[in-house]
Amino acid sequence: MTMLPDPSVKYSAFPQVPLAHREWPARTITRAPIWLSTDLRDGNQSLIDPMDAEKKTRFFDLLVKAGFKEIEVGFPASGATDFDYIQGLVRSGRIPDDVTPQVLTQSRADLIRTSFDSLAGARAAIVHVYNALAPAWRKIVFGMDKADIKAIAIDGAKQLRDNAARLPGTDWRFQYSPECFSTTELDFSIEVCEAVMGILAPTPDNPIILNLPATVEAATPNIYADQIEYFAKNLPNRDRAIISLHTHNDRGTGVAAAELGLLAGADRVEGCLFGNGERTGNTCLVTIALNMYTQGVDPGLDFSNIDEVIATVEYCNQLPVHPRHPYGGALVYTAFSGSHQDAIKKGFAARERQNDERWEVPYLPIDPADLGRSYEAVIRVNSQSGKGGVAWVLEQDKGLKLPKKMQASFSHIVQALADETSRELGAEDIWHAFERAYLTTDAKRFQLVDWSESHSSPERGGGPRSGGGAPTASRIFAGVLRIDGQERSVSGRGNGLMSSVIAALAESGGPVMDIVDYSEHAIGQGSNVQAAAYVECRTADGKSLFGCGLDTDVATASVRAILSAANGA
């Protein structure tokens, strides 16, 4: 079997929705929806090894901590494991007063009764009943017509009503799903939902939850949004219903469909953390919530320590979160590309100068620190990286702020190392390469042993002059250097310390150089901080040499920087 040259003989385009004057394209999400996590049910059923009670409890506690107020805790009619867990959750008092558990069941009398029994004793609870309405299910799965399918929904609504009356100690709420909503005739879905509402008699103060699932994602997200808007505009007594979304990710657009569904008038979103679920999974609640956050909308969920959330989800599901998963993946705040690294580095530098908290850093739609991620892993270095990335790592790890030209020069050294090793380079690799290039004195030609500086007063009629005017004072560098392994006393005279060091080197057989650029800065804060000095020199033949010196004394750091450049010759 191969892909068909003309897939239209086998597959048909999804029909458009007859929606005139659609309003959702002009809307903006301005507030968070009601969130429902289905991790303990829908996410659990999709696992190779379903969660045991310990894992489900750990996951439940995570959801509560994150701020979920409605949690689907299981499918109690599926077997003793789920039933016993849910009953234990209720009896243990583990459910906070502001959190409402939900259970799911098919529209069958015995299953609905079992579902109510599992939640007996709860302060409040939601029982969620569903039955499939779509043509393919009516024809292929059930062999029923529309009237038969509608009768199943009505009977389920009656069972909800009667079981709630049987157990009056709980504040019961009801949810109905016209399963396979996205592939069902819209008017038929509305007809069935209206019939269910007629039995349960919801009010604006006690609304029913109507969940409209894209059980199998079969069209583009705009089609789903049209379906939601059409449903909301044509449902009688719309003010007595909470419209809930449950999108799947078969086409890879589950998040987009849910977001557009909210624009279309929905009030609630069901899904799983990091999109777990059958087939390609449910919509990812973390992604939708943090998408809102980046638009200035409080999602009402707290992912301040996203690594803890990921660790718990991976432990409970025994499934990894993909390293490229939005917001949570290990690599989503990481740049290897040189141009990306340079833009990010400049973005962080600009933040240090700005006077407000407004976030504007290229390539980073969210501040990783808001989710508990450090900046250390934002830029990582391999053979594709550039000067900005290398400089960022040195600044974050060692506090060094290399001048721009020195960044470019050192990046060639790092790139050669990355090509040679064929792997990502860590901060330690980069630091060792920097030490070898600029700092380590072993086996270098010029090594500082000791030094001192003195000033010579100008003499009338002699000495250096500035601009042909009065004689100027000069500075004398006197030092002990180890040159080619032998200690030698050297001296040089110049207008300043660094020019006198260069003169001493030239007189001792070292390279003849001129200073092109010099900069320095403190590393850290306090009275005993180190100074970093950087120098760019040019030789007589036009070659650029770079040097760096580190010392608690800034003058000594400058001397070391000159010697570092000389060693580069």
PyMOL commands that set and color helices and strands:
alter all, ss='L'
color gray80, all
select helices_A, chain A and resi 7-9+24-26+39-45+53-66+76-78+80-91+109-118+135-142+146-166+181-183+186-200+221-234+238-240+254-263+273-275+285-293+306-317+338-353+368-371+375-377+387-398+404-421+427-439+497-507+554-567
alter helices_A, ss='H'
color red, helices_A
select strands_A, chain A and resi 34-37+70-74+100-106+124-132+171-179+208-214+241-247+268-271+446-456+474-483+486-494+513-523+530-539+544-551
alter strands_A, ss='S'
color yellow, strands_A
deselect
rebuild
show_as cartoon
